[in-house]
Amino acid sequence: MTDFDMIFQLKLNIATEKKLIKEITDDQSVERKNFETKMRQEYKLKKERWKREMAGVDTPKRQREQASVFHLLVFLPGTITFLCVLSV
């Protein structure tokens, strides 16, 4: 192989690697967005169901808020970032 061929092959490999990295990054971004959307929808459904269940119970506001926090921790473990997004 000549120097020219090696340089050409190197540039081709670098370009292919960049395309692959971009494709993987884009796919991961789409998957993450889909997952976040699904988690938000599930959270809203569970929150509404919980509100309906708590509507019939006569409890002080503070106790309901504590139960709400507990509910979030049980149903959405490890997703503290959603708390920030959903509270906005």
VOBA-1610 file (N, C-alpha, C; in pm, whole numbers, padded with zeros to 5 digits, always signed):
BEGIN
Met+00083-00118+00000Met+00000+00000+00000Met+00089+00125+00000Thr+00050+00217-00080Thr+00126+00341-00086Thr+00079+00436+00025Asp+00155+00541+00043Asp+00119+00640+00144Asp-00016+00704+00110Phe-00037+00729-00016Phe-00163+00789-00060Phe-00281+00699-00026Asp-00267+00569-00052Asp-00374+00474-00023Asp-00401+00466+00127Met-00296+00470+00207Met-00311+00462+00352Met-00382+00588+00406Ile-00343+00703+00353Ile-00406+00827+00396Ile-00553+00829+00355Phe-00581+00785+00233Phe-00719+00779+00185Phe-00802+00686+00272Gln-00748+00569+00303Gln-00819+00471+00386Gln-00842+00526+00527Leu-00743+00596+00581Leu-00755+00656+00713Leu-00868+00760+00715Lys-00872+00847+00615Lys-00977+00948+00607Lys-01113+00883+00592Leu-01119+00779+00512Leu-01245+00707+00494Leu-01291+00644+00625Asn-01199+00587+00699Asn-01232+00525+00828Asn-01279+00630+00929Ile-01214+00744+00931Ile-01253+00851+01023Ile-01393+00902+00989Ala-01422+00920+00861Ala-01554+00966+00819Ala-01661+00864+00856Thr-01632+00737+00836Thr-01727+00630+00870Thr-01751+00626+01020Glu-01645+00644+01098Glu-01658+00644+01243Glu-01746+00762+01289Lys-01726+00878+01231Lys-01807+00995+01267Lys-01954+00971+01236Lys-01982+00911+01120Lys-02121+00882+01082Lys-02183+00783+01180Leu-02107+00682+01218Leu-02156+00581+01311Leu-02184+00643+01449Ile-02094+00726+01495Ile-02113+00792+01625Ile-02237+00880+01622Lys-02255+00954+01515Lys-02373+01041+01502Lys-02501+00958+01499Glu-02499+00849+01425Glu-02617+00763+01416Glu-02652+00704+01552Ile-02554+00656+01625Ile-02577+00597+01757Ile-02629+00703+01854Thr-02568+00820+01851Thr-02610+00929+01938Thr-02754+00971+01910Asp-02788+00981+01783Asp-02926+01018+01745Asp-03025+00911+01791Asp-02990+00783+01771Asp-03078+00674+01814Asp-03099+00676+01965Gln-02990+00698+02040Gln-03000+00703+02185Gln-03086+00820+02230Ser-03073+00931+02162Ser-03152+01049+02197Ser-03300+01022+02175Val-03334+00961+02065Val-03474+00928+02035Val-03527+00830+02139Glu-03449+00728+02173Glu-03492+00630+02272Glu-03513+00695+02408Arg-03422+00785+02446Arg-03433+00854+02575Arg-03560+00940+02578Lys-03586+01013+02470Lys-03706+01098+02465Lys-03832+01013+02472Asn-03834+00901+02401Asn-03950+00813+02406Asn-03971+00757+02547Phe-03861+00719+02612Phe-03869+00667+02748Phe-03922+00775+02843Glu-03869+00896+02833Glu-03914+01005+02919Glu-04062+01036+02898Thr-04106+01034+02774Thr-04247+01058+02744Thr-04334+00949+02807Lys-04292+00826+02793Lys-04366+00714+02850Lys-04371+00726+03003Met-04258+00761+03065Met-04256+00774+03210Met-04346+00889+03257Arg-04348+00999+03183Arg-04435+01111+03219Arg-04582+01071+03211Gln-04617+00998+03105Gln-04756+00954+03089Gln-04796+00860+03201Glu-04707+00765+03234Glu-04737+00672+03343Glu-04750+00746+03475Tyr-04661+00843+03495Tyr-04666+00922+03618Tyr-04799+00996+03629Lys-04843+01059+03520Lys-04969+01133+03523Lys-05087+01040+03553Leu-05087+00923+03489Leu-05196+00828+03515Leu-05198+00784+03661Lys-05082+00751+03714Lys-05074+00706+03852Lys-05110+00819+03949Lys-05068+00940+03915Lys-05098+01054+04000Lys-05248+01080+04004Glu-05313+01075+03887Glu-05458+01096+03881Glu-05532+00985+03957Arg-05487+00862+03940Arg-05550+00751+04011Arg-05534+00770+04162Trp-05416+00811+04204Trp-05391+00834+04346Trp-05478+00947+04399Lys-05491+01055+04319Lys-05576+01167+04361Lys-05720+01123+04379Arg-05769+01040+04286Arg-05906+00990+04298Arg-05922+00905+04424Glu-05822+00823+04453Glu-05827+00739+04572Glu-05825+00825+04699Met-05744+00930+04698Met-05730+01015+04816Met-05847+01112+04830Ala-05924+01135+04726Ala-06035+01230+04731Ala-06141+01185+04832Gly-06157+01057+04842Gly-06259+01005+04933Gly-06211+00998+05077Val-06084+01013+05099Val-06027+01001+05233Val-06017+01140+05296Asp-06064+01151+05420Asp-06059+01279+05490Asp-05928+01287+05568Thr-05827+01352+05509Thr-05696+01365+05572Thr-05649+01509+05566Pro-05565+01547+05662Pro-05509+01682+05657Pro-05420+01700+05534Lys-05408+01825+05489Lys-05331+01855+05369Lys-05186+01808+05380Arg-05127+01831+05494Arg-04986+01793+05513Arg-04968+01642+05499Gln-05060+01567+05553Gln-05052+01421+05543Gln-05066+01377+05397Arg-05155+01442+05322Arg-05169+01408+05180Arg-05041+01440+05104Glu-04977+01554+05137Glu-04851+01590+05071Glu-04742+01490+05102Gln-04734+01444+05226Gln-04635+01343+05262Gln-04662+01212+05189Ala-04787+01177+05179Ala-04824+01056+05105Ala-04790+01071+04958Ser-04806+01193+04906Ser-04772+01219+04766Ser-04623+01200+04742Val-04540+01251+04831Val-04395+01235+04818Val-04358+01087+04825Phe-04419+01016+04920Phe-04393+00873+04932Phe-04434+00801+04804His-04548+00840+04750His-04599+00782+04626His-04497+00800+04513Leu-04440+00920+04502Leu-04340+00947+04399Leu-04219+00858+04415Leu-04174+00843+04538Leu-04056+00762+04563Leu-04080+00614+04534Val-04202+00568+04559Val-04234+00428+04533Val-04250+00401+04385Phe-04324+00487+04316Phe-04353+00463+04176Phe-04247+00512+04080Leu-04164+00606+04122Leu-04061+00659+04033Leu-03924+00658+04102Pro-03876+00541+04144Pro-03747+00538+04212Pro-03635+00574+04115Gly-03544+00655+04163Gly-03428+00692+04083Gly-03456+00791+03973Thr-03571+00855+03975Thr-03604+00949+03868Thr-03631+01087+03925Ile-03539+01134+04002Ile-03552+01265+04064Ile-03560+01374+03958Thr-03497+01354+03843Thr-03501+01456+03738Thr-03644+01479+03691Phe-03727+01377+03695Phe-03866+01393+03654Phe-03940+01485+03750Leu-03902+01482+03877Leu-03967+01569+03974Leu-03949+01714+03936Cys-03829+01748+03892Cys-03802+01886+03852Cys-03879+01921+03726Val-03881+01830+03629Val-03948+01857+03502Val-04099+01866+03522Leu-04154+01775+03601Leu-04299+01770+03616Leu-04351+01879+03709Ser-04268+01932+03796Ser-04315+02034+03887Ser-04319+02171+03822Val-04263+02185+03703Val-04260+02314+03634Val-04393+02346+03573
//
